[in-house]
């Protein structure tokens, strides 16, 4: 431990001797560094002064450039605001133009619909059946044109059809003639001349002359001669071929033709009623056969005769039971059966005889009233079937309205006819069937009433001891 302290002290002494030398060297170095620093500082200050001068020199042009850029910014901002305002105005103009376009489209659709309805009515009601061959193509081209076709072409087709319709109106003043084809009886198509005068049309060709009306069995007009409206054929042919002549026509001749066209057979009337007419027909046939059978059956039943009852009671009063029984067996019908059963049990008590008579009446009642419920059911079912036909007919009518619209009354007449004809048929069957049921019920009750009176007279007329 003492040895270590001595070494340390020796080092300390060495350090103390070196300090003055180190201090002198450090001072020398410090002065050199200070001189160097002052030189660097002076150079830095000189550079700073030069830089400041350069900045001051460049500041003026930069300020001018900044001011110019600010002016350009203001101008661009103004231009941008004007562009935004112009774009907003353009949107408003665009919206206004789109609104006007929408209104024009609506007006166009309205005009197309109006023209289409007019042409449909023109084709279905205004044209005579003979004129269809003249205007069918132009009207159909205007009606079936697709919406994909340019608007200009669509309007051109519609205007062409309208001009044809207006041209026809001018021709109809005084009537006009034209050449065409007509179907005559037998299905033969012949060429000839037509004359249209108001609602009537005449045809002459191939040696045939007559009125032109619609044939529902054919696709085109047919010449139809009728003896109910007579006009000399030579004068009719002259008018149709030359366009001039003298005819004495009733002002209501067109209506007369319409009335003649409405005439139909029972079979045609039945066919217009649709499928519901078949169950109505079956019920009607069955009800008629049953009613006829019941009328014959009930009418053939012999009612009680007071004279027969007097004879039987007179035999009983005189003790001739066998004669009374024989006479009772000779009486026909349920009354005779009832009296026979009573005479066969004449020795029984009065109460038992009454029971026998009542039993015979009960046995007769079901025979008299059989099939009457079927007639009643027919009377109740027929109007319901007619109502069913009415519903199906109206459904068909609404389907036709969906397809053809409401402008073509002839197309709608099919469903309406079905609805009304089935209702009519149901009532035609129900009313007489109901009357027949009431009549037959009354007839059966009359027979039962006769039996009841005979039974009551027999019981009351029995001798006190029989």
Secondary structure, 3 states (H helix, E strand, C coil): CHHHHHHHHHHHHHHHHHHHHHHHHHHHHHHHHHHHHHHHHHHHHHHHHHHHHHHHHHHHHHHHHHHHHHHHHHHHHHHHHHHHHHHHHHHHHHHHHHHHHHHHHHHHHHHHHHHHHHHHHHHHHHCCHHHHHHHHHHHHHHHCCCCCCCHHHHHHHHHHHHHHHHHHHHHHCCCEEEEEEEECCCCCEEEEEEEEECCEEEEEECCEEEEEEECCCCCCEEEECCCCCCCCHHHHHHHHHHCCCCCCCCCCHHHHHHHHHHCCCHHHHHHHCCCHHHHHHHHHHHHHHHHHHHHHHHHCCCCCCHHHHHHHHHHHHCCCHHHHHHHHHHCCHHHHHHHHHHHHCCCCCHHHHHHHHHHHHHHHHHHHHCCHHHHHHHHHHHHHHHHHHHHHHHHHHHHHHHHHCCCCHHHHHHHHHHHHHHHHHHHHHHHHHHHHHHHHHHHHHHHHHHHHHHHHHHHHHCCCCC
